[in-house]
């Protein structure tokens, strides 16, 4: 389990938070036929545009701030985000900078 010595969060917890936030942002319930995982593509699988993706990231930032963990992305970072896995990787690079 990947975990920073200074933070009380693991990569697995980040994955779980990201997936739950994406489900909420896109109104995907647990009963939906669409399976959300690290390979889920924002544009192709979720029909998401950058505005909706930014809203989801804003929600994630709020969740992480409430846990005393911060991160932020610029436009170039977001341009590279195609999948949930890409988003998790970007967050992990900031949360676990020495482990990347």
N, C-alpha and C positions, 0 to 999 in steps of 0.2 A: 504494500500500500504506500503510495507516494504521499508524504506529508512533510510539510515544512516544520522545523523545530520551533519557529516563532508563531506559527498559526495553528489554530485548532480546526483545520479543515483538510480533507484529503482530496485527491483528484477524483475519487469515486463520488464524493459529496458534491463536488463541482459539477460533474456530469449529471447527477440527479437534479440539482438545482436548475441547471440549464434546460434539461428536458422538461421539467415541470413548468418552468417559466414560459418556454416555447408553447407547450400545450395550452397554458392559460392565455397567452397572447393571441393564439390562433384558434381559440375556442375548440380545442380538441379534447374530448372527454375520454375516459378510460374505456368506454364502450364503443368508441369509434373504430372502424375497420383499419384505419391508417396506423401503422406501427411507427413510432418515433424512436430513432436511435441515432448513433453518431454518424451514420451514413446518410441520414435524411437531408435532402437538398432543399434549401429555402425556396429557390425560384421554381424548380421543376416539380418537387413533391408537395410543397405547401403553397405554391402560387404567391409567394411573398415578394413584395417590392422593398426597396431600401427604407421607406418610411416605416413600414410595419416592423422590419428588422430593427431599426433604430429604437422604436418603442419597446421592443422586447429587451434590447440591450439596456435601455434606461431602467426597466424594471429589474433587470439583473443587478445593475449598479446599486440600486436602492437596497436590494436584498443583501448584497455583499457589504455595503456600508453599515447596515444594521448588525452585521457580524464583525465589524471593525476591520474589514478587508476592503481595500479600494483598488480599482483599476479604471483605466480609461482608454478609449481607442480614438484614433484620428480617422479621417476619411480614407486614407490609403489602407489602413488595417481592415476597415469594413469592406473595401473593394475586393479583398482577398477571401472574404468569408462566403463560401458556397454551401457548406454543410454545417450541421450541428457540431461535428468533430472539429472543424476549422475554428469555430467559435470557442469551444472548450480549450483547444490548443492555445489560442490567443490569451485567454484568461489565465491559463496555467503559466504561460511565459511571464506574466506580471506577478502572479501570486507566488510562484516558485522560481524566481529569477536565477538562483544559483544552481538549480537542479536541471536547467534546460541545456 
